[in-house]
Amino acid sequence: MPWCGQREDGEPWLPDWVMCRHDPRVIVMKFGGTSVGDARSIRQVVQIVREHGNRRPVVVVSAHAGVTDALLALAKTAESGEVDVGPIADRHRGILRDLGLSTDLLDALLGELADLARGLRLVGAASAKAIDLMASFGERCSARTVAAAMRHEGMAATAVDAFTAGLRTDSMFGRARPLPDDGRIAAFLATVEGVPVVTGFLGADEQGNITTLGRNGSDFSAALIGVAVAAEEIQIWKDVDGVRTADPRLVPGALPIRSMSFAEACELASFGSKVLHPAAMVPAMQRGIALRVRSTLDPRAVGTTIEAAVPASRPPVRAIAHRAGMALVTVTSSRLVSQHSFLARVFGELAAAQCDVGPVAVAAAAVTFAIETTLLADVLARLATLGEVQIEREQAVVGVVGDPQALASRGAADVLATLAAAGICVRCAGQGALASTVSFVVSASDLAKTVGWLHARFFPAGS
């Protein structure tokens, strides 16, 4: 029987929905890499899921913290003949041992991983398809470990690969896009014994090749599965207690935001807030399913609820987000061409590189934009054919997100005046197309000072 198990006293553990078939409730609970990073964290996850057992939980998990990076590094080094899956295997077996589980639970998967690594060494190159396959082992191992931990604690649970459950995508390896679901995901999950523990981040194309949804794509997976099963709520469990008015690492006094609209959350995500993946909001927003950010470190905390309705009472500025690790790129046309032709070619090259940029400033024969430093190598090779390219590294993007009407009246003026008073130089400053964000670029060395001054201006005395 799906979603059932056994209590610690040996009695059957049956969620309320089993006894009341007319209750359609179901929730999706996504746990990120740090939330399943070690045995202690996984035990906490098991307890949290148990406490939500009467809401028919479907669990989505990321790889253990750091494992995806290790797998991608392995794919890169395997091309040069260096293959050592030992540290990755040891990490997983160590977690199994600390959980009191059999350390050979993942031997089949880890053997496949070793075979793949050896194959890449022989071929001498890793295709995008092979890299996605390599990256998939993190979530596949994590899901099996978490499901086994649940069973060890008396809860029926089954690890489910998302691609087996029917999460289909196109063949854009590394950043695959989901294809429409025809009910196959919900139909498959309905047959699963106990709590489904589904791999985040992964899908498969129509030829059966494993794909990934892009870094941090487990949030996206949770939203897609939540829509597929018509979830009452999609919970994103992290090591923070929800969305705050700024990054607490820069502003220790940042305030919790208890409720916000999808539009506000999307703006925050696009300007660097790492609490939610930008793509995760779209499926939930389209179906009107509330997202709720919760903390595994403090499960009793209220967290942040994100839904379609705009909070009845909200301050003019909701939060200040930032993106570090940015560069400022200026492309100047090398010949007399019309502005629209020049801009079309610049953004055409950016689109071909699947590169998001912003904010953007345009002149008659030049365009300046901020871009992640990690994307520079590919982009610069493309842009060099269009004109002179200048780069300013060690930059950061800051976005002040708030009420469009309030920001439209004097939001940009307040932001710039605050920064001028602090002696901070800004670049590419402007108001977003929807008037809900004032964004700009500052030197990375000024980032903490910038966010601190703006937070003090718009949230005085912790108000």
Beta strands, then each sheet from edge to edge (+ up, - down):
strand 1: 5-6
strand 2: 12-13
strand 3: 27-31
strand 4: 57-61
strand 5: 157-160
strand 6: 195-199
strand 7: 202-204
strand 8: 210-212
strand 9: 233-238
strand 10: 259-261
strand 11: 290-295
strand 12: 304-307
strand 13: 317-333
strand 14: 360-362
strand 15: 366-372
strand 16: 387-402
strand 17: 427-431
strand 18: 437-443
sheet 1: 1+ 2-
sheet 2: 5+ 6+ 4+ 3+ 9+ 11+ 12- 10-
sheet 3: 7+ 8-
sheet 4: 14+ 15- 13+ 16- 18+ 17-
end
